[in-house]
């Protein structure tokens, strides 16, 4: 099919008098959306790689879903979040099936931890003692849900609190899954979904599942996602970070304790002689003590730090690590010998895998990895992350499929794709398409950057921006999202202004994220203070979000082990880490933050950046040139006039 024929097909759907005009309420012809759809279809059919930056309001989801349905290929759509997966399945797909493609088969796949494990559920029911007494009250509701659910998806349980311990007891991770050896394999929700996905036209996954599949395929252990011919990455600006996780490896106290607990459960439910059972449980108890001793001796404070020299060379930790690694391998062999049951095989493999990862981190022999450790609230993690993902992408990804599409609202720096291409290993043959937002930012927005404010490293910075925030909120009548680059700044500003504002003040962490967003949208004059997780993925059109305030330019923390490792690596190559890596990353982060402001053609709003470096430093121009065209002011009076010129909420 020629490019002209593809464009005709797309025009018949997206054109001014196309099919969407007749069935989509409030349809507006968007030339950018039609152009994107045509480019996506062309690459899906004729193969290649396509980069599309689609500004807010383009309608990029339909602009790639429709071509995927038209292409005749099995296409995987990989989203940055499970929320977007659910949106596609609950909103866009039913619309397409009703109006355009009645036979379209679409399946959504998530990681195993998102689904009920029937094997673990039945095992839990057989236990005489329930791990958490509060779970008993939930059992009738769970039983009713299990009798009705067709997917076993955790998303169907809004009444089950996030991180509730019961879900961990009745769901299975990739490590814990028994696979074909499971007695519930035939009824398994994941197995049923995968069979459906193998016949689907479109498979919707998230980035985490996609890169998990890439690593599993490369290891030769099989596949997580059924075979496909093309992939579309939405929210593609995240893929380097997600791939970094899956191309590295880690060992945590939590992972080890979970394994020991699973092994104890298997031994307790197995048909073993009492003496044998007691001996096995004693060895596992000894292993638990060794894990506790080793991780308690790791020299860590809160956060992530580099491992500066191999742990196996440390005078105290070295022998402990070697003994722990040896005992893990011995336990793996013991589990193999313990029983002929296929159910034990995954447990044995887990012991061997952790022993392998522990040895690799302790010896630090791979020069292409960054070694670090992190103290979390309930665990300590040892990890290794790749310096660079481009070679892995070229070998394990680009050589395996004929067609790739990468799209996001933020892929360019100063309208150029070079940074993103360099981070994910895309060559010069990659097609580039930059489609600006249809919104009139010059009319709908105002950018405010105060001139007379201390720089962020000043000890009085938080006090100074608190006064600015108060003045801005007075002009905007609240209705603001205040984004911070650190919890410390957020909490300091919150304590300064919380009794000075006549508006409801919401703080990240005080309530679950969905509840905070619901209150923020419902209470028009409320103000929400938040950090990194709120910089994207928030869609609050209308009056409730009329102002986005950013405390400072969102540069990454240079002491973070992965960032520091990559900075040092770029320096060794003779490159400039700041201009080639740190600055572009910060620009993309800032663009994500300001993307929260205008979500429809009727929105009006103020963007305030309280970082004078935007004006005083040469790199500030890079930030400003990367933002949408808008008016810039340094005058609070103009901010007040901007809000007074709009209808009152």
C-alpha positions in Angstrom: 0.0 0.0 0.0 1.5 3.4 -1.0 1.9 6.4 1.3 -0.9 8.2 -0.7 -3.3 5.3 -0.1 -2.4 5.2 3.6 -3.1 9.0 3.8 -6.5 8.5 2.1 -7.4 5.8 4.6 -6.5 8.1 7.5 -8.3 11.1 6.0 -11.5 9.1 5.7 -11.4 8.6 9.4 -9.7 11.8 10.8 -10.6 14.3 8.1 -13.1 17.2 8.6 -15.9 15.0 7.1 -14.4 11.7 8.2 -15.9 8.9 10.2 -14.9 10.4 13.6 -16.7 13.6 12.7 -19.9 11.6 12.6 -19.6 9.6 15.8 -17.3 11.4 18.2 -19.1 14.0 20.3 -17.4 17.4 20.2 -15.1 16.3 17.4 -12.7 18.9 16.1 -10.6 18.3 13.0 -7.0 18.4 14.1 -4.5 18.4 11.2 -1.7 17.4 13.6 -3.6 14.3 14.7 -4.3 13.3 11.1 -0.7 13.9 10.2 0.5 11.8 13.1 -1.9 9.0 12.3 -0.7 8.9 8.7 2.9 8.7 9.7 2.2 5.9 12.2 0.4 3.8 9.7 3.1 4.3 7.1 5.8 3.0 9.5 3.6 0.1 10.6 3.1 -1.0 7.1 6.4 -0.1 5.5 8.6 -0.7 8.6 11.1 1.6 10.2 11.3 3.8 13.3 9.3 6.9 14.0 9.6 9.6 16.7 6.5 11.7 17.3 6.4 14.6 19.8 2.7 15.2 20.0 1.8 18.3 22.1 -1.0 18.3 24.6 -4.4 18.3 22.9 -3.4 16.5 19.7 -5.3 13.3 20.6 -2.3 11.0 20.2 -3.9 8.0 21.6 -6.4 7.7 18.8 -3.7 8.8 16.4 -1.8 5.6 17.1 -4.7 3.2 17.9 -6.5 3.7 14.6 -3.4 3.0 12.5 -2.6 0.0 14.7 -6.1 -1.4 13.9 -5.7 -0.6 10.2 -2.1 -2.1 9.8 -3.0 -5.8 9.7 0.0 -6.4 12.1 -0.2 -7.6 15.7 0.9 -4.4 17.5 2.0 -4.0 21.1 1.2 -0.6 22.7 3.4 0.0 25.7 2.3 2.8 28.0 4.2 4.5 30.8 1.5 3.7 33.4 -1.2 1.2 34.3 -3.6 4.1 34.5 -3.2 4.8 30.7 -3.6 1.1 30.0 -6.9 1.1 31.9 -8.0 4.3 30.1 -7.3 2.8 26.7 -9.2 -0.4 27.5 -12.1 1.3 29.1 -12.5 4.4 26.9 -10.8 4.3 23.5 -11.1 0.6 22.6 -14.9 0.4 23.2 -15.4 3.5 21.1 -13.3 2.1 18.2 -15.1 -1.3 18.5 -18.5 0.4 18.4 -18.0 2.8 15.6 -15.0 1.8 13.4 -13.7 -1.7 14.0 -16.3 -4.1 15.4 -14.0 -7.1 15.1 -11.0 -5.5 16.7 -9.5 -7.8 19.3 -7.6 -6.0 22.1 -6.1 -7.5 25.2 -4.5 -5.8 28.2 -1.6 -7.5 30.0 0.0 -6.3 33.2 2.6 -7.8 35.5 1.7 -10.9 37.5 1.5 -9.0 40.7 -1.7 -7.3 39.4 -3.6 -10.5 39.2 -5.1 -12.9 41.7 -3.1 -16.1 42.0 -5.6 -19.0 42.5 -2.9 -21.3 43.8 -1.9 -18.9 46.6 -5.6 -18.0 47.3 -6.5 -21.7 47.9 -3.3 -22.3 49.9 -4.2 -19.3 52.1 -7.7 -20.7 52.7 -6.2 -24.0 53.9 -4.1 -22.3 56.5 -5.3 -22.7 60.1 -3.9 -19.3 61.1 -4.5 -16.2 58.9 -1.4 -13.9 58.8 -3.4 -10.8 59.4 -6.6 -10.9 61.4 -8.1 -7.9 59.7 -8.1 -9.9 56.5 -11.0 -12.0 57.8 -13.4 -9.1 57.3 -12.4 -8.9 53.6 -12.9 -12.6 52.8 -16.6 -12.4 52.0 -16.1 -9.6 49.6 -13.1 -11.3 48.0 -15.1 -14.6 47.6 -17.9 -12.7 45.9 -15.4 -10.9 43.6 -13.6 -14.2 42.7 -17.0 -15.8 41.8 -17.6 -13.0 39.3 -14.3 -11.7 38.0 -13.2 -12.7 34.5 -9.8 -11.2 34.7 -8.6 -11.4 38.4 -7.3 -7.8 38.0 -6.4 -5.9 41.1 -7.9 -2.8 39.5 -11.4 -4.2 40.0 -11.0 -3.8 43.8 -11.1 -0.1 44.6 -12.2 -1.0 48.1 -9.0 -2.8 48.9 -6.4 -0.3 50.2 -3.2 0.2 48.3 -0.3 -2.0 49.7 -2.8 -4.0 51.8 -0.9 -7.1 53.0 -3.6 -9.4 51.9 -2.9 -8.8 48.2 0.7 -9.8 48.6 -0.6 -13.1 50.0 -2.9 -13.9 47.1 -0.9 -12.6 44.2 2.2 -14.0 42.6 5.3 -12.3 41.4 7.2 -13.5 38.3 9.7 -15.2 40.7 7.0 -17.0 42.7 5.0 -18.2 39.7 5.0 -22.0 39.3 4.2 -21.8 35.6 3.0 -24.9 33.9 3.6 -26.9 37.1 0.9 -25.1 38.9 -2.2 -27.1 39.8 -4.3 -24.0 38.8 -2.5 -23.5 35.4 -5.7 -24.1 33.4 -7.8 -21.7 35.3 -5.0 -19.1 35.8 -6.1 -15.6 34.8 -2.7 -14.7 33.3 -2.6 -17.9 31.2 -6.1 -17.2 29.9 -5.2 -13.6 29.1 -2.0 -14.7 27.3 -4.0 -17.2 25.1 -6.4 -14.4 24.2 -3.4 -12.0 23.6 -1.9 -14.6 21.2 -5.0 -14.1 19.0 -5.4 -10.3 19.5 -4.8 -7.5 17.0 -3.5 -5.2 19.7 -1.9 -6.0 23.0 -1.7 -3.2 25.6 1.1 -3.5 28.1 3.1 -1.1 30.2 6.8 -0.3 29.9 7.7 -2.5 32.9 6.1 -5.6 31.4 7.6 -4.8 28.0 11.2 -4.7 29.2 10.6 -7.6 31.5 9.6 -9.6 28.4 12.7 -8.3 26.5 15.0 -9.7 29.2 13.1 -13.0 29.5 13.3 -13.5 25.7 17.0 -12.8 25.7 17.6 -15.3 28.6 15.9 -18.0 26.6 13.3 -18.7 29.3 10.4 -18.1 26.9 8.2 -15.0 26.6 5.9 -12.8 28.7 4.1 -11.1 25.7 3.0 -13.2 22.7 4.8 -12.7 19.5 4.2 -9.4 17.7 5.4 -7.4 14.8 5.5 -3.8 16.0 5.6 -1.8 19.1 4.3 1.7 19.9 5.8 3.3 23.0 3.5 6.0 24.5 5.0 8.2 27.2 8.3 7.2 25.6 10.4 9.7 27.6 10.4 7.1 30.4 11.8 4.1 28.5 15.5 4.6 29.4 14.7 4.7 33.1 12.5 1.6 33.0 14.9 -0.3 30.8 17.7 0.6 33.2 15.8 -1.3 35.9 15.4 -4.5 33.9 18.8 -4.5 32.4 20.4 -4.4 35.8 19.9 -6.7 38.8 19.3 -6.3 42.6 19.2 -8.2 45.8 17.2 -6.9 48.8 16.5 -8.1 52.3 12.8 -8.0 51.4 13.4 -10.3 48.3 15.3 -12.8 50.4 12.8 -12.9 53.3 10.0 -13.5 50.8 11.9 -16.4 49.3 12.6 -17.9 52.7 9.0 -17.5 53.7 7.8 -19.2 50.4 10.3 -22.1 51.0 9.0 -22.5 54.6 5.4 -22.7 53.3 6.4 -25.3 50.7 8.1 -27.4 53.3 5.3 -27.1 55.8 2.7 -28.2 53.3 4.9 -30.9 51.7 4.7 -34.7 52.5 8.0 -34.9 54.4 9.0 -36.9 57.4 8.9 -34.8 60.6 12.7 -35.1 61.1 13.4 -34.0 57.6 11.0 -31.1 57.8 12.5 -29.9 61.1 16.0 -30.0 59.6 15.0 -28.0 56.5 13.2 -25.4 58.6 16.3 -25.1 60.8 18.5 -24.4 57.8 16.1 -21.7 56.6 16.0 -20.1 60.0 19.8 -20.0 59.9 19.7 -18.4 56.5 17.3 -15.8 57.7 19.7 -14.9 60.6 22.6 -14.6 58.1 20.5 -12.3 55.9 19.7 -10.1 58.8 23.3 -10.0 60.0 24.6 -9.1 56.5 22.1 -6.4 55.7 22.3 -4.8 59.1 26.0 -4.4 58.7 25.8 -2.5 55.4 27.0 1.1 56.0 24.0 3.0 54.7 21.9 6.0 55.5 18.6 6.9 53.9 18.7 7.1 50.1 21.0 5.7 47.4 24.8 5.7 47.6 27.5 4.3 45.4 29.3 1.1 46.4 32.9 2.3 46.2 34.8 -1.0 46.3 33.8 -4.6 45.9 32.0 -6.0 48.9 34.0 -9.3 48.7 37.1 -7.3 49.6 35.7 -5.7 52.7 37.3 -7.3 55.9 34.0 -7.8 57.7 31.3 -7.9 55.0 33.4 -9.9 52.5 33.4 -13.2 54.5 29.7 -12.7 55.4 28.8 -12.1 51.8 30.7 -15.1 50.6 29.0 -17.3 53.3 25.6 -16.0 52.4 26.1 -16.5 48.7 27.3 -20.1 49.3 24.4 -20.9 51.6 21.9 -19.6 49.0 23.4 -21.9 46.4 23.4 -24.8 48.9 19.7 -24.1 49.7 18.9 -24.1 46.0 20.5 -27.6 45.7 18.7 -28.8 48.8 15.3 -27.7 47.5 16.1 -29.6 44.3 16.9 -32.8 46.3 14.0 -32.3 48.7 11.1 -33.3 46.4 10.4 -34.4 43.0 7.4 -32.0 42.8 7.6 -29.6 39.9 6.3 -26.9 42.3 9.7 -26.8 44.0 11.7 -26.1 40.8 10.8 -22.3 40.8 12.0 -22.1 44.4 15.3 -23.7 43.6 15.8 -21.4 40.7 15.1 -18.4 42.9 17.8 -19.4 45.3 20.3 -19.8 42.5 19.3 -16.6 40.8 19.8 -14.5 44.0 23.1 -16.2 44.7 24.3 -15.3 41.2 23.1 -11.7 41.5 24.7 -11.3 45.0 28.1 -12.6 43.7 27.9 -10.3 40.6 27.2 -7.2 42.8 29.8 -8.1 45.4 32.7 -8.6 42.9 31.8 -5.6 40.8 33.6 -7.2 37.8 31.5 -5.6 35.0 32.9 -2.2 34.1 29.7 -1.3 32.2 27.6 -1.4 35.4 27.0 1.1 38.2 27.0 -0.5 41.7 24.9 1.1 44.5 22.9 0.4 47.6 19.8 2.0 49.0 18.2 2.1 52.4 14.4 2.0 52.1 11.8 2.2 54.8 11.6 -1.5 55.3 14.5 -3.0 53.4 18.0 -2.5 52.1 18.8 -3.0 48.4 22.1 -3.9 46.7 21.9 -3.1 42.9 23.7 -2.8 39.7 22.5 -0.6 36.8 23.9 -0.3 33.3 25.9 2.8 32.3 24.1 2.9 29.0 21.1 1.1 27.4 21.8 1.8 23.7 23.8 -1.3 22.9 21.1 -3.5 24.7 18.4 -1.7 22.7 20.2 -2.3 19.4 20.9 -6.0 20.1 17.8 -7.1 22.0 15.1 -4.8 20.6 15.7 -3.1 17.3 17.0 -6.2 15.7 14.0 -8.2 16.7 11.1 -6.3 15.2 10.4 -4.4 11.9 8.5 -1.4 13.2 8.9 1.0 16.2 7.0 4.2 17.1 8.0 6.4 20.0 5.6 9.1 21.1 5.2 11.6 24.0 4.4 15.2 24.6 8.1 15.7 25.7 10.8 14.2 23.5 12.6 17.3 22.2 14.9 19.9 23.7 14.8 23.2 21.8 12.6 21.4 19.2 15.3 18.8 18.5 15.2 15.0 19.1 18.9 14.5 19.3 19.0 13.9 23.1 16.3 11.3 23.2 17.8 9.5 20.1 21.2 9.4 21.8 19.8 7.9 25.0 17.9 5.0 23.3 20.3 4.3 20.5 18.2 5.5 17.5 20.1 6.1 14.2 19.9 8.9 11.6 17.3 6.9 9.6 14.7 7.4 12.3 11.8 9.5 11.0 11.1 12.6 13.1 7.8 14.3 13.5 7.2 17.3 15.8 3.5 18.2 16.1 2.9 21.3 18.3 -0.1 21.6 20.6 -3.3 23.0 19.0 -3.7 25.2 22.1 -3.0 28.9 21.9 -0.4 29.3 24.7 0.3 32.9 23.8 -3.4 33.7 24.6 -4.1 31.1 27.2 -1.0 31.4 29.4 1.4 33.7 31.2 4.9 32.8 32.3 6.1 34.5 35.5 9.7 34.4 36.7 10.6 36.8 39.5 13.9 38.6 39.2 14.6 39.5 42.8 14.7 36.2 44.5 17.7 34.2 46.0 19.1 31.3 44.1 18.0 27.8 45.2 21.2 27.1 47.2 20.6 30.1 49.4 19.6 29.3 53.0 16.7 31.8 52.7 15.4 30.4 49.4 12.4 28.6 50.9 11.4 31.7 52.9 11.6 33.9 49.8 9.6 31.6 47.6 7.0 31.1 50.3 6.3 34.9 50.1 6.2 34.6 46.3 3.8 31.7 46.4 1.5 33.6 48.8 1.4 36.5 46.5 0.7 34.4 43.4 -2.0 32.4 45.2 -3.7 35.6 46.3 -3.8 36.7 42.7 -5.0 33.3 41.4 -7.6 32.7 44.3 -5.8 29.4 45.0 -6.5 27.0 42.2 -2.9 26.0 42.0 -0.5 23.0 41.8 2.8 23.8 43.5 5.5 21.4 42.3 8.8 20.9 44.2 12.0 19.1 43.3 12.5 17.8 46.9 10.5 16.8 49.9 12.6 19.1 52.1 11.6 22.2 50.2 7.9 21.1 50.0 7.7 20.5 53.7 9.5 23.7 54.7 7.3 25.8 52.4 4.2 24.0 53.7 5.0 24.8 57.3 5.6 28.5 56.5 2.4 29.1 54.5 -0.1 26.7 56.0 -1.6 29.2 58.4 -1.4 32.2 56.1 -3.6 31.1 53.3 -7.4 31.4 53.1 -7.6 28.4 50.7 -7.6 24.7 51.5 -4.0 23.4 51.5 -3.3 19.8 50.4 0.1 18.1 51.0 1.4 15.1 49.2 1.6 12.2 51.6 -1.3 13.3 53.8 -3.8 11.2 51.8 -3.5 8.7 49.0 -2.8 10.3 45.6 -6.3 9.5 44.0 -8.1 11.1 47.0 -5.8 14.2 46.9 -6.6 14.7 43.2 -10.3 14.2 43.8 -10.4 16.8 46.5 -8.2 19.2 44.4 -10.5 18.9 41.4 -13.7 19.2 43.5 -12.6 22.1 45.7 -11.9 24.7 43.0 -9.9 27.1 45.3 -7.7 24.4 46.9 -3.9 24.4 46.6 -1.9 21.1 46.2 1.8 20.9 47.2 3.5 17.9 45.7 6.8 16.5 44.4 8.1 14.3 41.6 5.2 11.8 41.2 2.8 14.7 40.5 5.0 16.2 37.8 3.1 14.2 35.2 0.1 12.0 34.6 -2.4 14.5 36.1 -5.3 15.7 34.0 -7.3 18.4 35.7 -9.0 20.6 33.1 -10.9 23.6 34.1 -10.8 26.2 36.9 -9.4 23.9 39.6 -5.9 24.0 38.0 -5.3 27.6 36.9 -1.8 28.0 38.1 1.3 25.8 38.2 4.2 27.0 40.4 7.6 25.3 40.2 10.1 25.9 43.0 13.3 25.4 40.9 14.6 24.0 37.7 14.3 20.2 38.0 18.0 19.1 37.7 18.6 15.6 38.8 20.7 15.0 42.0 24.3 14.7 40.8 25.2 12.5 43.7 22.6 9.9 42.8 24.6 6.7 41.9 23.2 6.2 38.5 23.4 9.8 37.5 26.9 10.2 38.9 28.0 7.0 37.1 26.7 8.3 33.8 28.2 11.8 34.4 31.6 10.2 35.0 31.2 7.9 32.0 30.4 10.8 29.7 33.4 12.7 31.1 35.7 9.8 30.3 34.4 9.9 26.7 35.4 13.6 26.4 31.8 14.8 26.4 30.2 17.6 28.5 27.9 15.8 31.0 26.1 19.0 31.9 25.1 20.1 28.4 24.8 16.5 27.0 22.9 14.9 29.8 22.0 16.8 32.9 20.5 19.9 31.2 18.4 18.0 28.6 17.0 15.8 31.3 16.0 18.8 33.4 14.4 20.5 30.3 12.2 17.4 29.7 11.2 17.3 33.3 10.2 20.9 33.3 8.2 20.5 30.2 6.3 17.6 31.9 5.6 19.8 34.9 4.1 22.7 32.9 2.1 20.2 30.8 -0.3 20.0 33.7 -1.5 23.5 33.2 -3.4 23.6 29.9 -5.5 20.5 29.2 -8.2 22.0 26.9 -8.8 24.9 24.6 -10.8 26.7 27.2 -8.2 26.6 30.0 -6.3 29.7 31.0 -3.4 29.7 33.5 -0.2 31.0 34.9 3.1 29.1 34.9 5.5 30.4 37.6 9.1 29.3 37.8 10.7 30.6 41.0 14.3 30.0 40.0 16.2 33.1 39.0 18.8 30.9 37.2 16.4 30.7 34.3 17.2 34.4 33.7 20.7 34.7 35.0 22.5 31.6 33.6 23.2 30.9 30.0 21.5 27.6 30.2 18.3 29.3 31.2 17.8 30.2 27.5 17.6 26.4 26.7 14.7 26.0 29.1 12.9 29.1 27.8 13.4 28.1 24.1 12.0 24.6 24.9 8.7 26.0 26.4 5.6 26.8 24.4 5.4 30.3 23.0 3.9 32.4 25.8 4.2 35.9 27.3 6.9 36.3 29.9 6.6 38.7 32.9 8.6 39.5 36.0 5.8 41.7 37.4 3.3 40.5 40.0 0.9 43.2 39.0 0.7 41.8 35.5 0.0 38.4 37.1 -2.9 40.0 39.0 -4.2 41.7 35.8 -4.0 38.3 34.0 -6.3 36.7 36.5 -8.6 39.7 36.7 -9.1 39.6 33.0 -10.6 36.1 33.2 -14.2 35.3 34.3 -14.3 34.6 38.1 -14.5 31.0 39.0 
